[in-house]
Amino acid sequence: MQNDILISVVGKTDPIRGEHDGPMLHIIRHYQPGIAILLLSKEVGDEESEYHHNEEAIHMLDPDCEVRTVLTEIQDVHSYDDFSIRLLTICNNVRKEYPEKKILLNITSGTPQMETALCMIAISDPEYYMAVQVSSPERSANKSPMFNPRENLIEDWFETNVDNEAGSPCRCQVPQLLNFRRPIVQFQIQSLIENYDYAGACLLYKDNEQNFSQQIGMLLEHGKRRLNLEHKEAEQVAEKLGMKKALYPIKRSDVAQLVEFFNSMRIKQLRGELNDFSMRLEIMTLYMGQYVLEKCMRVRLEDITIKNKKKNSYLMRLSEEKCTNIIPGIREYLDEQFSDKTQGRFIWGSPVNALSIVYIVKYLSGRQPSYEKYGYSADEMIKWAKLSGEVRNPAAHTIVAITDDVIRESYGKDSGALVKSIYTVLRQVFGSEVKEEAFGIYEQLNGMIREAMER
């Protein structure tokens, strides 16, 4: 396996102990790396620099193996603070130099602290690193005499090494390191869900699902589907979990759909994905305006529009005749609101859009006392619609990043304030129809995931 590279701390049992390979030599025997990088503490480094016994033993076994010694100047081999960063830096530098090669890490030589540090490095990126453990030969563990370069010849010890005999067993193992891997992956998953990155957490879970319960994977899958507005698939997962009532506290489907959409917008804003957030603002304004118009003011959209068939759907256009019959005075009001447009008046027959709907809502809120309470909501939705129109077109047709400064320039406040405005309108319109917990459903989901991980 000449493409492999071995990184090994040199310990007291290297290169030979008793009549057997030390861990470093045994890995080279069975993996035949092209390069062996020996990490030497201050004590071992002084000895190796004088006698070169580790390098000689490697070349007796494999003359073609390139040996590099690294004098780490580590003095306290039991202190993580003294060597952990140095080991990580060395390993990362080797990885950068040889990005296409597998790096073997000897986790048997050196102090327990050094072995642990190398284990942590190995599980940090298993695509590049592979930890190799070497078990002690039977009847020789910690009791056989150690090679002493000041007193012994490496040639004599090598000749009596029984691991040279044909058919001698391989004592190398590649441990799964589950005790190390689970807490690290668990921390990574928790970090991802705190940023509502359920897709990334799902990928990490699938690479390590043997360490976690199936429930965790299903909760992550639910979060991913739900945030992507894949409603049917998300509900199916919640059903399988037996948590549909807990995860879907809103009974009315039309209300639930709007709250779901708002929650997805809120997450987009929290993650700084303001382009996607702004693209969804037009949709939120249109459907929220339509909800108030139809469900609160009892004016059905079909009663004020004309349907034109468009492929497999319908395009709805505002009808001047229908609107003026049902809502007296609306013609003059809309003309006034759109007087600054090109034609100086409202264009009837145009496709229904957010701004036209919320202006109708605003007009009706001032016509009947029972609708006055929707005046604030209408004013806010008009601001959303105007903001959406001002930022949507540049973002859709040019390479423009929508920032809080862009939003503030049009709306007067940043995206966080805009989210609060949407929340306030939803609470005012839906009232007791929506429990407060519905607006924190992703935080509730994250709590479920964390709880499942702690079991």
N, C-alpha and C positions, 0 to 999 in steps of 0.2 A: 504494500500500500504506500508506494513512494510519494503519493500526493499528500499524505497526512503530515502534520507537524505536531510534535510532542512538546508541550510545555510542562516542565517538571521542577518542582522544588526538590533539592537534593537533601535527603534526610540521613539519619544515622545508620539506617539499614542498607543504604546505597553505597557502592554498586552491588556488593555481594555480602550476604550474611550467612555464616555457616557454610553449607553446601548448596545453597540456592541463590537464584537471582534476588536482588533487591527489587522493589516495585518498579523503579525506573527502568532497569535492565530488562525485566520481564515484559513490560509493555513494548519495548523496542523489539524484543525477540518475536512477539506474536503479531504486532501491527506493522513493523518494519517502516517507520516513518522516514521520510526523506531528510527531515531536519529535526534535531533534538535540541531544544533550548533549555539549558539548565540554569535555574535561578538559585543563586548562592547567597546565603546569609553571610554576615561578617565572619563568623567563626568558620563555617564550611568553606567560604571563599578563600580565606588565608591558606587553608589546608590544600584545597584543590589547585590553587595557583602554584603551590610548591611541588606537589606530587603528580598532578594531572591524572589521578587514578580513575576517576569517573569517565573521563574522555577516553582513556586507554581501554577500559573495560568495554565501552560501547563499540570501539573500533575493532576489538577482538571478536565481538559478536557480529557486527555489521560494518565492514570497512567503508561501505558507500554512504553511510549515514553522516550527514554534516552536523557537527556538534558546535553549538555556540554557548558560551558561558556568559552569564549576566551577573555582575557583581552588584547586588541590590543594596549593599551597605545596611541591610536590616540587622539591627542589634538585638532587639527584644522580639524573639520569634513567637512569643505568647501574647503579644499585644496587637489587637486588631488595628488600633490607631497607628501602629508603627509600620504596618505592611499592607493593609487592605487596598488603599488607594494605589500603592506602587504595583501590586499584582494586577489590579484592574487596568492600569495604564499600560503595562507591558503587554497584557493579553490583547487589548484594543489596538495597540500599535502593530502587533503581529497580524491581527485580523485585517487591518488596513493594507499591510504590505502584501498579504496573500489572501485576497477576498474570495478566491475560487477554491481554497483548500479547507479541508476539515481540520480543526484544531483539537487535539487530544489533550486533556488535562489530567495529570496524575494526581488523584485525590487520596493517595495512600502514604506518600512520603511527606516528611515535614511534621510540624506540630499539629495537634488537633485543630488549633485555631486557623492554621494555614490551609488545612484540608477543607475546613468549613468555608473559608473565603473562596477557594477554588470551586467548591460545589455551587456557591451562589452565582459565581460568574458563569458556570456551565449552564445553569437553568435560566439565566437571563436571556440567552439566545441559543436555543438548542439546534438551530439551523447551522450554526458555525461551530459551536463547542460540543464536545462529547466527553463526559467525565468517565474515567476508567479507574476501577478499583481493583486492587490485587490482594487476594487473600493470602494469609500466611501458610506456608507448607506445614503439613501435619507433623506434630512432635517437635517443631522447631520454633514455634512462636515465642519471641521475646526471651528465649533461653539459649539459643545458639550463639557462639562467639561472633563478635563483630570484626570486620576487616579494619586493620589499623595501618594506614599507609606509612607510618613511621617505623613499623616493625615487620610488616608483611609485604611480599611481592604479589602484585595483582595477577601476574602470570600463573603463579602457583595456585592461587585461589580459583582462578578461572578454570584451570585444568581439572580440579576436583568438584566443579559445579555439576551436580546431578541433573540440573535443568538442561544441560547440553546433550543428554542422552536421548536417543530416538524414542519417541512415544511418551516422553515426559508430559504430564498434564499441564494444560493452560489454566492458570489461576486468575486470569483477567475476567472482570465482570463489568457490565455497563449498567449501573444502578439507575432506577427510575427517579430516585431522589424525591419521592412523594412528600416526605416530611418537610423538605425545603420548598418544593414547588407550590404546594397548595396555598400557604399563607401569602406567597408573593403574587400568585395569580389572583387570589382573592382580593388583595389590595388593589391590583390593577383593574379588576372588574368593578370594584367599588368606586375607583377614581373615574372610570368611564361613565358609570350610571349617574354619578354626581353631575356630570356634564351632559346627561341625558343621551349619551352615545350608546344606545342599545344595540345598534348594528355592530359596532366595534366590540362590545362586550359579548355578543353572540359568537363572533368569530373566535374570540379568546376562549370562551367556554367550550366550543366544539373541539378546539385543540387540546383541551384538558378535561373533557367531560368525565373521564374515569375518576377524577378527584372530587367531583361534585354531584349533588343529587339531580335527578331529572327535573324536579320541581324548579330548580334554579334556572335551568335551560329554558323551560316553558315560560317562566316569568319574563325572562329576557326576550324571548321570541314574541311574547305578547306586547312588550314595550316597543319593540322594533316595528311590528305590524301596526300598532295603534298610532305611533307617531307618524308613520307613513300614510295614515288615513286609510289603511286597508281594514275597514271596519268588520267585514264578514270574517276574515281570517283571524283578526284579533279576538272577536267574540267567541269563535270556535275554541281558541286556546284557553280563554277564560272559563269556558264551559267544561273543558277537560280538567282544568285545575279545580273545579268546583267552587270557583270564586266569582262567578258572574255577578251576583248580587252586590258583592263588596266592591267590585271594580266598575260596575255600571249602576250608580245610585240614582240616576235620573230615569223616570218611567216613560215620559213622553219622548217619542223618537225625534220629533222635529226640534224640540228644545235640546235634547241630547246632542243632536248633530251640530248645532251652533256652538254649544259649549265645547264639544270635542275640537271643533275647528279653532276656537279661540285658544284652547290649551296648546294646540300645535303652534299657533302664532306666538304664544308666550314663550315657548321653548326656543323657537327660532330667534326671538329677541334676546333671550338670556345667553344664547350661544353666539350672539353677534352676527347671525346670518340675516342681515338686514335687507339684502336683496330679495330673498325668499319671503321674508316677513312682509315687505312692501307689496310684493306680487299678490299676497293673500289678502291684503287690506281691502282691495276692490271687491273681492268676493264676499268677505265678511260684511262690508257695508251694504252691498246689494241684498244679501239674504236676510240681514238683520232688519233693514228697511222694509223688505217685503213681509217679514214676520209681523212687524208692528202694524203695517197697513192691513194685512189680511186677518190676523188673529186678534189684534187689539182694537182696530178701527172698523173691522167688518167690511172692508172694501176688497173684494177678490180681484186679483190681478187679471184674470180672464175677462172681468166685466169692464175693464178700461183699456184692453189691448186687442190687437188683431193678430191671429196666429198665421204665420207663413211657414209652410213646410220647407224644411232644409235637410235634404238627404234623409237621415234616420231620426231627425229631431225637428223641433219647431223653433222658429225665431219669432219672438214676441215684440210687437211694435205698439207704441202708445197711440191710441186712437183719439183724435180731437173730439169727434162726435160723442163717443162713449164717455170720455172723461168729463166733458162739459155737461152732459146729461146727469151724471151721477154726482159730480162735484162742481156745483155752480161757482163761477168766479175763478176757476183754476187756470183758464186761458190767460187772463190778464196777469195773474200772479206769476206764472211761468215765464211769460214774455218779459216781465220786469226783472226776474232773476237772471235771465239769459240775455239781457239787453246789451251786454258788453261783448257778445259773440259776434261772429262775422256778419250774420244777417240781422243782428239787432233784435232778435226775437227767438222764442223757442221753436224748434223744428219738429213738428208733429210727424208721426210715421217713422221716427228714428227708433232703432232697437232700444229696448228697455235697458237702462244702465243705473248704476248706484245713485248718481247725483240727481237724476230726474225723480227716482222713487223717493229719496229722502226729502226732496223739496215738496213733494205731494204730502208726505207725512208732516212736514213742518206746517204747511198750509192748513191741514185738517186739525192740527193741535191748537190752532188759534180760532177755530170755528165752533168748537163745542167744548163746554166746560169740562166734560168728562175726559176729554183728550188733552187738556192742558198739561197734565203731568208728563206727557211725552215730548213737550217742547224742548226740554233740556237735551233729551236723547237725540232729537232731530237736529238740534244745533251742533252737537258733537259729531253726528254722522255726516253732516254737510262738510265739516272740517276734514273728516277722514277721506271723503270722496274727492275733495279738492286736492288733498295731499297725494292721494293715490294717482290722480291724473297727472300731477306735476312731476312725480318721481318715476312713474311706471314707464312712460315712453322713452326717456333717456336710458333707463336701465335695460329695457327690452331691445333697443336698437343700437346701443353703443357699449363699449367695454367701460362701464362706469360702476364703481363701487358705491352703493348707497351707505352713507355714514350717518351718525347722529347729527352731524353738522348740516347735512343735506335736509334731514327731516326737520331739524330745528328752524332752518331758514324758511320752510314752508308752513310748518305747523306751529312754530313758536316755542315748542318744547321738544325734548328728546324722546327717543323710542320708549324708554321706561315710562314716561308720563303718558304716552299714547296708549300703552298697554293698560295702565290704570284707568284711563278714560273708557276704554272698551269694556273693562271689567265693571265699572260703575254703571254703564248703560245696560249691560246684561243683567246686573243685579236689580236695577230699577224696573226693567221690563218683565223679567221672569219672576221676581219676588220669591215667594215661598215655594215656587215650582222647582227651584234648584237649591239643594243643600250646599252649604259652603264647602264641604269636603270634595264636591265635584270639581272645583277649581284647582284643587291640589292633588289630583288623582295620580300624577306622575311622582310626586313626593311620597304618596301612600304606597305606590308600586315599589319605589326604591326601598322603603322601609320593609316591605315584604321580602325583597331580595336579600337585604342585609340580615334579616331575621333567619331566613332559610340557610344562609351561609354559616351562621353561628351555631347551627344544630350539630 
